[in-house]
Amino acid sequence: MSRKDKIRLRSLAATYAEYAHGEPMARRREKWRLHNRLQEKTTPFHIEDNGSYFRDLTPPLQCEEPVCRALEGRILHALVAYERIDDDRIIPDRFVVDWCTRMTGYCDELRLTRANDGHGGTLGFETNKPIHDIDADFGKLKKQTITLDREQTEKNRQVAEETFAGLLPVEVGRPGSLYSSGITNRAVHLMGMQELYLQMAMNPRSVHRLLIFLAEENLALGQWEEDRDLLTLNHDGNQGYCSGSSQFSDETAVAAGEKVVSTDRYGYLESQESAGISPDMFDEFLMPHFTRIAARFKLLKFGCCEPVHSLMPLLQRLHGLRKVSVTPWCDLEKLAESCRQDVIWCRKPVPLKLCGEHFSLEALRAHLRETLEIGRDFFVEFVFRDTNLLTGEMVDRVARTCTMVRNLTDHPEGSRA
């Protein structure tokens, strides 16, 4: 690391550590802990950026070496989030360096083409759908293999340790999990959603064959991570992969020096691409696989963009289910009728209420209040996602939204103020 890069990173790390150890962060941790443990309805919230908000507000990178620039970008993202969005996002009091791994594809013929979204991003995409007949084309599928790049991982660790020396502990570990890789999304990539649905009705045996292959891949890849002792606990902040939620918890700790295994941790499953099938078909085609994978975790969150109200009788059979994603397409009244009270609602408000062309704080407040009223008997958190139109010009409305949410929920703790 050059002297220039080190001075830059050390300066940013000092601010990062100050925020991580600050009183607002301590209050946020307790707020999430009580909520996630089902001890107190503290109604924590996150506002994420899927648009250009951070890109517009983040200062230009100054480091020169690629490893240093990557670390600088990661630190800056956390600092800008803390300084510009007064939500309950946690900056962990340790810094985790993920293992560098490379993974082969599961179909050599699969091609993904991204489209410009008109706002400087490439969110949309399409695939070439190489599987036309599952049985005839099954030979196109291949088991994935992973290569662990210890040399690059060590370089990243060394730079992080120099950066945070005396400020925060640095650990190498994997907070995510390949057990949680999507099953239905890969099936749709291979053959398209319409064709997948048609084959579920016309050729269910072959669809079962495909989904079994994809699920077995998840189990094998997740076991590969465990066997190589790559995992770290994912309970202390935003290092997780739970579709926007924070799983901050004291329920998943292990004794000092013990090996971390998947059953010590929070897990995540989703099946957005099955939103158009019936609960009976969901039960037949997907629950056998989700049941096996869920058993690999201690606690579980389910869902991303799919409505879950009609699936709750099924999902509540999954081991450790603690949270479900409650999207704008979810019928809240039906969810309240079918959901156990020990399952947290990770409510995702309508994104355009925050980042649409016209902003009404009163309309957004009414939208959130509806969830709190219908879900009065449940633990509720708010996660603003899919904010693809959020820009740096919306700083004021984001700040006003954070203040409004804290006032509405009567839980101001965790605010920078």
Sequence and secondary structure as in RCSB ss.txt:
>XXXX:A:sequence
MSRKDKIRLRSLAATYAEYAHGEPMARRREKWRLHNRLQEKTTPFHIEDNGSYFRDLTPPLQCEEPVCRALEGRI
LHALVAYERIDDDRIIPDRFVVDWCTRMTGYCDELRLTRANDGHGGTLGFETNKPIHDIDADFGKLKKQTITLDR
EQTEKNRQVAEETFAGLLPVEVGRPGSLYSSGITNRAVHLMGMQELYLQMAMNPRSVHRLLIFLAEENLALGQWE
EDRDLLTLNHDGNQGYCSGSSQFSDETAVAAGEKVVSTDRYGYLESQESAGISPDMFDEFLMPHFTRIAARFKLL
KFGCCEPVHSLMPLLQRLHGLRKVSVTPWCDLEKLAESCRQDVIWCRKPVPLKLCGEHFSLEALRAHLRETLEIG
RDFFVEFVFRDTNLLTGEMVDRVARTCTMVRNLTDHPEGSRA
>XXXX:A:secstr
  HHHHHHHHHHHHHHHHHHTSHHHHHHHHHHHHHHTTS     EEE  SSSHHHHHS      SHHHHHHHHHH
HHHHHHHHH  SS    SSEEE   EEE  SBTT  EEEE  SSS   EEEE    SSTTTTGGGB    EEE H
HHHHHHHHHHHHHHTTTS EEE B S GGGS SHHHHHHHH HHHHHHHHHH HHHHHHHHHHHHHHHHHHHHHH
HHTT B    SSS S STT     SSS   TT    GGGSEEEE  GGGTTS HHHHHHHTHHHHHHHHTT SEE
EE SSS  TTTHHHHTTSTTEEEEEE TTS HHHHHHHS TTSEEEE   THHHHSSS  HHHHHHHHHHHHHHT
TTS EEEEE   TT  GGGHHHHHHHHHHHHHHHT  TT   
